[in-house]
Amino acid sequence: MNKSKGNPDRNGQNSKKTEISAAQLTLIAGAVVTFGDVLATIAGVLALEEELQDDAEQTEYLKMQDEKIESMQKQIDELTLQIKNLTRR
């Protein structure tokens, strides 16, 4: 009879160990998932920063192009005026 009383204790201990192991694995899995979420968030922030940098560079490029076009238009206007003055003489 001692053996039958001992087995339930061992089964109970094994069950508790299994429950603890399962809880530990759940905790580890949660930590890994959280770490993955943090990495995904960091990747998103980096992608957003890169996009903002690209937009800033594009804006600067367009500003320079506008300045060049404006300068060219002034030159065209000056040349047109000079041609008009030459044809009047």
C-alpha positions, 0 to 999 in steps of 0.5 A: 500500500505504501507504493500506491500512496507514493505514486500519486505523490510522484505523479503530483510532483511530475505534474507540478514540474510539467506545469512549471516548465510550461509556465517557464516556456510561456514566459520565454516565448513571451519574451521572444515575441516581445523582443521581435515586436521591439525589433519590428518597431525599430525597423519601422522607425528606421524606414520612416526616418529613411523615407523622411530623409529621402523626402528632404533630399528630393525637396532640396533637389527640386528647390535647386532645380527651381532656382536654375529654371528661374535663373534661365528664365531671367537670362532668356528675358534679358536676351529677348530684350537685347534682341528687341533692342538690336532689331529696333536699331 
